[in-house]
Amino acid sequence: MMKAENHMYYLRGGESCIMSFMGGLHNETSKVKVIAEEITEILFLPIERIRDLIREYPQWLEYMFNLYHKRFDELLELVNAIAFKKVDERLLDLLHKKQKLTGSYILEVTHEQLAHELATARVVIPGF
């Protein structure tokens, strides 16, 4: 049986995936899948270096806590949207978010991708 994958959040330049960070700190495999929607440069740091950064630079730990707080807020918004918003409202919110991220009103995204990010069926996504 195929495991369902749901969209959690977007990363912008200079941000880090807190889920991968926490997995690394606990020496566990990350529980998330990352999909790059554009050409992306990724910096991998050995976990020992992360521990050094936390000790040497308290602002690094503050940065990670701020990211954790931001992602937690986004998670609460997602739970609220799934529980209380109709799919058309969630679709409109997603399209606005994608527009803000790309800076363009022209989005290269399929109905299938939108359905996947909204954790719904392709047929639910209206054609434009």
QUIMOFEN-V261926 format. One record per helix or strand of 3 or more residues. SS is the DSSP state (h for helix, s for strand). FROM is the first residue (numbers start at 0). TO is the last residue. Records with the same first field share a line. If there is no record, write none. Layout:
SS = FROM-TO ; FROM-TO
//
This chain:
h = 17-24 ; 46-55 ; 57-83 ; 86-101 ; 110-116 ; 121-123
//
